[in-house]
Amino acid sequence: MAIELRVPPVGESITSVEIGDWLKAEGDLVTRDENVVVLDSDKATVELPAPAGGRLAKIVKRKGETAAVGEVIGEIDERAEGGPQAPQPLAEKQPQATKPERAAPSKPETKAAQPEAKAPPPAAAPAPVDIPAMNERAEQAVHMSLWRRTIAKRLVQATHETALLTTFNEIDMKSVKDLRSSYGETFQKKHGARLGLMSFFVKASVDALHAFPEINAEVRGEDIVYRNYCDIGIAVSTGKGLVVPVLHAADRLSFAEIEKRIAEFATRAEAGQLTPEELDGGTFTITNGGVFGSLSSTPIVNPPQSAILGMHAIKDRPIALDGQVVIRPMMNVALTYDHRIIDGREAVLFLARVKDAVEDPVRMLIET
């Protein structure tokens, strides 16, 4: 009996997907719930499991083709379950998905905040690209995934349809470092999560967003839509690129809940297991270029949001404090904002409020 492989619903408003790598070739045996093909949407990449065991009898849609939700993309012959492996067809076998190399966890939040866990299953990564030797003049065209094309489109949209401006400040991180040094071990034992930097910036941002609601608003037609909630996107780097899962209702989360969710996001993002719902929405975004050593940048707003906060690497620098020159761990921060609805005054004061909150973290802990 032939069992049809159909494209499942992959998220609200998504009507079609692009076929990625087939993890099995025609003729291969598959077991029930074993992932057989990668599906790319404009919001996430998901793997489709086999609804029954058997043999992958037919691939209807090949890599790079588009399929609508509900459309048949392959067939499984369940009568062949447990039978001998059939010879491979003459057609070239589709490449197996391989897990991208993971960088060693570093101190910044999204990577270092995750607790020890079992290794995740292989992620759905693009096929490896053979780069020519330096002494060879050659080019190789690699098809851009739907996900990457969507990112590119949105970034261009942001620069063409918004009036972006960036303001900067610097934050003395000594109090946060001292607090983490004193209570980090106790925090981890109690909550099972490492006390990273990101939770401090999420909490500080929530405080500032409530004080300056324009930063948390969006332009919708000729209206400005203000929100009384904070859904904060956290940029996470993976082997496939950057994803931005959302901390929904971040204004209601404790330090421990924030750290646990960010750690889970990082683990599941690397494994390609984030759901479209977790990537949807967001009223404000925080990105940490410091993970890669960036000292300063101008992050791009993610439409329809109106602002994004950029964190950077912490470096010891001499500063003037109480009439003396002292060495302090300093971080540059940047706020890129849509000048159509956010004036320079509000942007500068917002960033100053984030700075004040992070430099006095005990106040945030008491008020939590």
C-alpha positions in Angstrom: 0.0 0.0 0.0 1.4 3.4 -1.0 1.4 6.0 1.8 1.5 9.6 0.6 4.0 12.2 1.9 2.2 15.5 2.1 3.4 18.9 3.1 2.0 19.6 6.6 0.9 23.0 8.0 4.1 24.7 9.0 2.8 27.9 10.5 0.2 30.6 10.4 0.0 32.4 7.0 2.5 29.9 5.3 0.8 28.4 2.3 3.8 26.8 0.5 7.3 25.5 1.2 10.5 24.9 -0.8 11.8 21.3 -0.9 15.3 21.1 0.7 17.5 18.0 1.0 15.9 14.6 0.8 17.4 12.7 3.7 16.5 9.4 1.9 16.8 8.4 -1.7 14.2 6.5 -3.8 14.5 2.8 -2.8 15.8 3.5 0.8 14.1 1.9 3.7 12.5 4.2 6.3 11.1 3.7 9.7 8.0 5.3 11.1 8.7 8.9 12.4 12.1 8.9 10.7 12.8 12.3 9.0 12.9 11.9 5.3 13.0 15.4 3.8 13.8 19.0 4.7 11.1 21.7 4.1 12.1 25.4 3.9 9.5 28.1 4.6 10.1 31.8 4.8 10.1 31.6 8.6 11.7 28.3 9.5 13.2 25.0 8.3 11.4 21.8 9.4 12.0 18.1 8.8 9.1 15.9 7.6 8.9 12.5 9.4 7.7 9.3 7.7 4.0 8.6 8.6 4.7 4.9 8.3 7.6 2.5 7.8 8.5 1.0 4.5 10.5 2.0 1.4 10.6 5.4 -0.1 9.0 4.4 -3.4 8.8 7.7 -5.2 10.0 11.3 -4.9 7.5 13.6 -6.5 9.0 16.9 -5.7 12.8 17.4 -6.0 15.1 19.7 -4.1 14.5 23.4 -5.0 10.9 22.8 -6.1 8.0 24.6 -4.5 5.0 22.6 -3.0 1.8 23.9 -1.4 0.7 22.9 2.0 -1.2 19.5 1.6 0.5 18.7 -1.7 2.0 15.2 -2.2 5.8 15.3 -2.5 6.6 11.6 -2.2 5.2 8.1 -1.6 6.2 5.3 0.9 5.5 1.6 0.1 4.7 0.2 3.5 4.6 -3.4 2.1 8.4 -3.2 1.8 8.9 -2.5 5.5 11.7 -4.6 6.9 12.6 -6.1 3.5 16.0 -6.2 1.9 17.6 -2.9 0.8 16.7 -2.3 -2.9 19.4 -1.4 -5.4 19.8 2.4 -5.8 18.3 3.8 -9.0 20.6 5.2 -11.6 19.6 8.8 -10.8 22.0 10.5 -8.5 21.3 10.0 -4.9 20.3 13.1 -3.0 22.9 14.3 -0.4 22.3 13.5 3.2 21.8 16.4 5.6 24.9 16.9 7.8 25.2 18.6 11.1 27.1 21.9 10.9 30.2 22.2 13.0 29.4 23.9 16.3 31.7 26.5 17.7 33.0 25.9 21.2 30.6 27.6 23.7 31.8 31.1 24.5 30.9 33.4 27.3 28.3 35.5 25.5 24.7 34.6 26.1 23.1 32.6 23.4 25.8 30.0 23.3 27.2 30.0 26.8 23.9 30.2 28.6 22.8 26.7 27.7 23.1 24.0 30.3 24.8 20.7 29.7 22.5 18.5 27.6 22.5 15.5 25.3 23.7 16.2 21.8 20.8 17.3 19.6 20.0 15.3 16.4 21.6 16.4 13.1 20.4 19.8 11.8 19.1 20.3 8.3 22.1 22.1 6.9 22.8 23.0 3.3 25.0 20.6 1.3 28.7 21.3 1.8 30.2 23.7 -0.8 33.6 22.8 -2.3 35.6 26.0 -2.4 38.3 26.1 -5.1 41.9 26.3 -4.1 43.4 29.7 -3.8 45.5 29.3 -7.0 42.4 28.3 -9.0 40.1 30.8 -10.7 36.7 29.3 -10.4 33.1 30.1 -9.3 30.3 28.0 -8.0 26.7 29.0 -7.9 24.7 27.7 -4.8 21.0 28.1 -4.8 19.9 30.5 -2.1 17.4 28.9 0.3 13.9 30.3 0.7 14.8 31.2 4.3 17.9 33.2 3.2 16.0 34.9 0.4 13.3 36.0 2.9 16.0 37.4 5.2 17.5 39.3 2.3 14.1 40.6 1.2 13.3 41.8 4.7 16.6 43.6 5.2 16.2 45.4 1.9 12.6 46.3 2.9 13.9 47.7 6.2 16.4 50.0 4.5 13.9 51.1 1.7 10.7 51.5 3.7 12.0 52.9 7.0 14.0 55.9 8.1 16.7 54.2 10.1 19.1 56.0 12.5 21.4 54.6 15.1 22.4 56.1 18.5 25.2 54.8 20.7 26.2 54.6 24.3 28.6 52.6 26.5 27.9 50.6 29.6 30.2 49.8 32.6 29.7 46.1 33.1 31.6 45.8 36.4 28.5 45.5 38.6 27.0 42.7 36.4 30.3 40.9 36.3 30.6 41.1 40.1 27.0 39.9 40.6 27.5 36.9 38.3 30.8 36.1 40.0 29.2 36.2 43.4 25.9 34.5 42.7 26.3 32.7 39.4 27.0 29.3 41.0 24.1 29.5 43.4 21.8 30.7 40.6 22.8 27.7 38.4 22.3 25.2 41.2 18.9 26.6 42.1 17.5 27.1 38.6 19.5 24.7 36.4 20.5 27.5 34.1 23.6 29.7 33.8 23.3 33.3 34.8 24.3 35.0 31.5 24.4 38.6 30.3 21.3 38.4 28.1 18.8 38.3 31.0 20.1 41.6 32.3 19.6 43.3 28.9 16.2 41.7 28.4 15.1 43.0 31.8 16.6 46.4 31.2 15.0 46.6 27.8 11.6 45.7 29.2 11.9 48.5 31.8 12.9 51.0 29.1 10.2 49.9 26.7 7.5 50.6 29.3 9.1 54.0 29.9 9.3 54.8 26.1 6.4 53.0 24.4 7.3 54.5 21.0 10.2 52.1 20.8 7.8 49.2 21.2 5.3 50.5 18.7 5.0 49.9 14.9 3.7 51.8 11.9 0.6 50.2 10.5 -0.6 52.1 7.5 -1.3 55.6 8.7 -1.5 54.5 12.3 1.0 54.0 15.1 0.2 50.8 17.0 1.3 50.9 20.7 1.5 47.7 22.7 1.3 47.1 26.5 3.3 43.8 26.2 6.9 43.1 25.3 7.7 40.2 22.9 11.4 40.3 22.6 13.3 38.6 19.8 16.7 37.2 20.7 19.1 36.8 17.8 20.8 33.3 17.9 23.6 32.2 15.6 23.4 28.7 14.1 25.3 26.6 11.5 22.7 27.8 8.9 22.8 31.4 9.8 21.0 33.8 12.2 17.5 33.1 13.6 15.5 35.2 16.0 13.2 33.2 18.3 10.9 35.3 20.4 10.5 35.6 24.2 6.8 36.1 24.3 5.5 38.1 27.2 9.1 38.8 28.3 7.9 41.5 30.7 6.4 38.7 32.8 9.4 36.4 32.9 11.9 36.1 35.8 15.7 36.1 35.3 15.7 32.3 35.6 12.9 31.9 33.1 14.6 34.1 30.6 17.9 32.3 30.9 16.2 28.9 30.5 14.3 29.8 27.4 17.3 31.4 25.8 19.4 28.3 26.5 16.6 26.1 25.0 16.4 28.4 22.0 20.1 28.0 21.3 20.1 24.2 21.6 17.0 23.8 19.5 18.0 26.4 16.9 21.3 24.5 16.3 19.3 21.3 15.9 16.8 22.9 13.5 13.9 22.3 15.8 12.5 25.8 16.3 8.8 26.0 15.4 7.4 28.8 13.2 5.4 30.0 16.2 8.6 30.5 18.2 10.0 32.7 15.3 6.8 34.6 14.7 6.0 38.1 16.1 8.3 40.1 18.2 8.0 43.8 19.2 11.7 44.5 19.8 14.9 42.6 19.1 18.2 42.2 20.9 21.3 41.0 19.0 24.7 40.3 20.5 27.6 40.9 18.0 30.0 40.5 21.0 29.8 36.8 20.5 32.0 37.2 17.5 34.2 40.0 18.9 32.4 43.0 17.4 33.1 46.2 19.2 30.5 48.4 17.4 27.9 48.0 14.7 24.6 49.5 13.4 22.1 46.6 13.5 19.2 46.6 11.1 15.6 46.8 12.3 13.4 43.7 11.7 10.2 45.0 10.1 7.5 45.7 11.3 9.4 46.4 14.5 10.7 49.9 15.0 13.9 49.3 16.9 16.7 46.9 17.7 19.3 46.9 20.4 22.9 45.8 19.6 25.2 44.5 22.3 29.0 44.2 21.7 32.2 42.7 23.2 33.2 43.7 26.7 36.7 45.2 26.8 38.7 46.7 29.6 39.1 50.4 28.9 40.3 53.4 30.9 37.5 55.8 31.9 37.1 58.8 34.1 35.3 58.0 37.4 35.0 60.4 40.3 37.9 62.4 39.0 40.2 59.4 38.6 41.2 57.3 35.6 40.2 53.7 36.2 40.1 50.5 34.1 36.6 49.1 33.7 35.0 46.4 31.6 33.0 48.4 29.1 30.5 47.5 26.4 29.4 49.6 23.5 25.7 49.4 22.8 23.7 50.7 19.8 20.0 51.3 19.2 18.9 51.5 15.6 15.4 52.9 15.3 12.7 54.0 12.8 12.9 57.8 12.8 9.4 58.0 11.4 7.8 57.4 14.8 10.8 57.6 17.2 12.5 60.9 17.8 16.1 61.2 18.7 15.3 62.3 22.2 13.3 59.2 23.0 16.0 56.9 21.4 18.8 58.5 23.4 16.8 58.4 26.7 15.8 54.8 26.0 19.4 53.8 25.6 20.4 55.8 28.7 17.8 54.0 30.7 19.1 50.6 29.6 22.6 51.7 30.6 21.4 52.9 34.1 19.5 49.6 34.7 22.5 47.4 33.6 24.9 49.4 35.7 22.7 49.0 38.7 21.5 45.4 38.3 20.6 44.9 42.0 17.6 47.3 41.4 16.3 45.0 38.6 16.6 41.9 40.8 14.8 43.6 43.7 12.0 44.8 41.4 11.5 41.4 39.8 
